[in-house]
Structure formats: C-alpha cells, structure tokens
Amino acid sequence: MQVPKGQSQAPALYTAEERRRRDLSKWTIVQGILAPLQFLVFLISLGLVIRCLQTGEGYALASASIVIKTLFLYAIMITGSLWEHDVYGRYLFAPAFYWEDVVSMGVIALHTAYLIALFTGALSPRGQLFLALAAYVTYVINAGQFLWKLRQARLSSTMTLSGEVAS
C-alpha cells in the first residue's frame, strides 16, 4: 500500500520483536478467552439491568450480574496489564495502547464506583443501575477501541505478509 505524498503513515502496532513477544505470551490466549466471555456477561447483565429499570423487578439478579461483570473487568484488566508488560515492557500506557488504557481507567472507575454505591447504599437502587449503565457505555466505547486495534493489527500483519508497507 502506497502512502500518498505528504502524508505520514501510522506506526505499526507491533515491531517484529513485539509481535514475537505477543505470540509467545501466555496472556495473549487468556485475553482471547476473557474478552468474549466478558462481553457475554455484559450482554446478559445489560438485559437484566434494562429489565429491572423497566419493570422494577429483578434488582438482586441485576446487581449480581453487574458484580460478576465487574469481576470479569478486573480480571481482564490485570491480565491485560501483564500482557502489555510481556509485549511492550510496561504494565500500562504503552504508546500503542495509550488511549485504550486511558479509557479503561474510566471504565474501571465507573465500575468501582458502582460497587462502592452498592455496598454503601450511597445511591438508590435505581441510581445504582443508572451508574452501571454509564459504566457499560464506557465499556462499549473501550471495547470498540480494542476491536479497532485488533483490526489494525490484522491489517498490518496481512500487509506485512504480502510484502506491502505495514501500517
């Protein structure tokens, strides 16, 4: 792929060495398993939260699902940090994933705020559910960021394999 004159090409997501470390990291497969599981838990929980907000029923089940979703989030964040360290040599905010990590901090903050509200009663049950929805919106944005990066990495890998310039 030729870069038009006067335009700079985005740096590759991985150098050859980083790609090698990514492929060797045990955390790559862990992330590959946890990410879709977390998304499934999210979808179930979202349905339970919306149902509870609409009908007023099922608060305990909706709350339990949010706690489970939050535990999945913590697990994927911890293992993601270990993966980032294996690949880039730092636990967070590697340049290739800087903005994804920044938004991840917001996602974690909102999920943690939900847990605090749940266990302290700082918000009404309805307020807690709306806080969970705010956390879920940021989670969807963050998941989109990571999916975009995954797509970029695959395109870069495909172009590199075909002998074209990697982006």
C-alpha positions as CSV (number, residue, x, y, z in Angstrom):
1,M,0.0,0.0,0.0
2,Q,1.5,3.3,-1.0
3,V,1.2,6.3,1.3
4,P,0.2,9.4,-0.6
5,K,2.9,12.0,-0.9
6,G,2.9,14.5,2.0
7,Q,1.0,12.1,4.4
8,S,2.8,10.2,7.1
9,Q,2.0,6.6,7.7
10,A,0.7,5.5,11.1
11,P,3.3,3.5,13.0
12,A,2.9,-0.3,13.1
13,L,1.1,-1.6,16.1
14,Y,3.9,-4.1,16.7
15,T,7.5,-4.3,15.8
16,A,8.7,-7.7,14.7
17,E,10.1,-8.3,18.2
18,E,6.9,-7.1,19.9
19,R,4.9,-9.4,17.6
20,R,7.1,-12.3,18.6
21,R,6.7,-11.5,22.3
22,R,2.9,-11.2,21.8
23,D,2.8,-14.6,20.2
24,L,4.8,-16.1,23.0
25,S,2.9,-14.5,25.9
26,K,0.6,-16.8,27.8
27,W,-1.6,-13.7,28.4
28,T,-2.5,-13.5,24.7
29,I,-4.6,-16.6,24.9
30,V,-6.0,-15.5,28.3
31,Q,-7.1,-12.2,26.8
32,G,-8.6,-14.0,23.8
33,I,-10.7,-16.1,26.2
34,L,-11.7,-13.4,28.7
35,A,-12.7,-10.7,26.3
36,P,-15.6,-12.6,24.6
37,L,-16.6,-14.1,28.0
38,Q,-16.7,-10.6,29.5
39,F,-18.8,-9.4,26.5
40,L,-21.3,-12.2,27.0
41,V,-21.6,-11.4,30.7
42,F,-22.1,-7.8,29.7
43,L,-24.9,-8.6,27.3
44,I,-26.7,-10.7,29.9
45,S,-26.2,-8.1,32.6
46,L,-27.3,-5.3,30.3
47,G,-30.5,-7.2,29.6
48,L,-31.1,-7.7,33.3
49,V,-30.4,-4.1,34.2
50,I,-32.8,-2.8,31.5
51,R,-35.5,-5.2,32.5
52,C,-35.1,-4.1,36.1
53,L,-35.3,-0.4,35.2
54,Q,-38.4,-1.1,33.0
55,T,-40.3,-3.3,35.4
56,G,-38.9,-2.6,38.8
57,E,-38.3,-6.4,39.2
58,G,-35.1,-8.4,39.4
59,Y,-32.9,-5.9,41.2
60,A,-31.0,-8.6,43.1
61,L,-30.3,-10.5,39.9
62,A,-29.3,-7.4,38.0
63,S,-27.0,-6.3,40.8
64,A,-25.3,-9.7,41.0
65,S,-24.8,-9.6,37.2
66,I,-23.1,-6.2,37.5
67,V,-20.8,-7.5,40.2
68,I,-19.9,-10.5,38.0
69,K,-19.3,-8.2,35.1
70,T,-17.1,-6.0,37.3
71,L,-15.0,-9.1,38.4
72,F,-14.5,-10.0,34.7
73,L,-13.4,-6.4,34.1
74,Y,-10.9,-6.6,36.9
75,A,-9.6,-9.9,35.6
76,I,-9.2,-8.7,32.1
77,M,-7.5,-5.5,33.3
78,I,-5.0,-7.4,35.4
79,T,-4.2,-9.9,32.7
80,G,-4.2,-7.2,30.1
81,S,-1.6,-5.3,32.1
82,L,0.5,-8.5,32.3
83,W,0.1,-9.0,28.5
84,E,1.1,-5.3,27.9
85,H,4.2,-5.8,30.1
86,D,5.2,-9.0,28.2
87,V,4.8,-7.3,24.8
88,Y,5.8,-3.7,25.4
89,G,7.8,-3.8,28.7
90,R,5.4,-1.7,30.7
91,Y,2.2,-2.6,32.5
92,L,0.1,0.3,31.3
93,F,0.1,3.2,28.8
94,A,2.4,1.7,26.2
95,P,2.2,4.1,23.3
96,A,0.4,1.6,21.1
97,F,-2.4,1.3,23.6
98,Y,-2.2,4.6,25.4
99,W,-5.8,5.8,24.7
100,E,-7.3,2.4,25.2
101,D,-5.7,2.3,28.6
102,V,-6.9,5.8,29.4
103,V,-10.5,4.9,28.6
104,S,-10.0,1.6,30.5
105,M,-9.2,3.7,33.6
106,G,-12.6,5.4,33.2
107,V,-14.3,2.1,32.8
108,I,-12.7,0.7,35.9
109,A,-13.5,3.9,37.9
110,L,-17.2,3.7,37.0
111,H,-17.5,0.0,37.7
112,T,-15.7,0.5,41.1
113,A,-18.0,3.5,41.9
114,Y,-20.9,1.1,41.3
115,L,-19.5,-1.4,43.8
116,I,-19.0,1.4,46.3
117,A,-22.6,2.6,45.8
118,L,-23.9,-0.9,46.0
119,F,-22.1,-1.8,49.3
120,T,-22.5,1.6,51.0
121,G,-26.0,2.4,49.8
122,A,-24.7,5.8,48.6
123,L,-27.2,5.7,45.7
124,S,-30.7,4.4,45.5
125,P,-31.1,1.0,43.7
126,R,-32.3,2.9,40.6
127,G,-29.3,5.3,40.8
128,Q,-27.0,2.3,41.1
129,L,-28.5,0.8,37.9
130,F,-28.0,4.1,36.0
131,L,-24.4,4.2,37.2
132,A,-24.0,0.7,35.9
133,L,-25.4,1.8,32.6
134,A,-22.9,4.7,32.5
135,A,-20.1,2.2,33.2
136,Y,-21.4,-0.1,30.4
137,V,-21.5,2.8,27.9
138,T,-17.8,3.5,28.6
139,Y,-17.1,-0.3,28.4
140,V,-18.6,-0.4,24.9
141,I,-16.5,2.5,23.8
142,N,-13.4,0.9,25.2
143,A,-14.3,-2.5,23.6
144,G,-14.7,-0.7,20.3
145,Q,-11.2,0.8,20.7
146,F,-9.7,-2.6,21.3
147,L,-11.6,-4.1,18.4
148,W,-10.3,-1.3,16.2
149,K,-6.7,-2.0,17.3
150,L,-7.2,-5.7,16.7
151,R,-8.4,-4.9,13.1
152,Q,-5.4,-2.6,12.6
153,A,-3.0,-5.3,13.8
154,R,-4.6,-7.9,11.4
155,L,-4.4,-5.5,8.5
156,S,-0.8,-4.6,9.4
157,S,0.0,-8.3,9.6
158,T,-1.7,-9.0,6.3
159,M,0.1,-6.2,4.5
160,T,3.5,-7.2,6.0
161,L,2.9,-10.8,4.9
162,S,2.0,-9.7,1.4
163,G,5.2,-7.6,1.2
164,E,3.5,-4.3,1.3
165,V,4.2,-1.5,3.7
166,A,2.8,-2.2,7.2
167,S,0.6,0.4,8.8
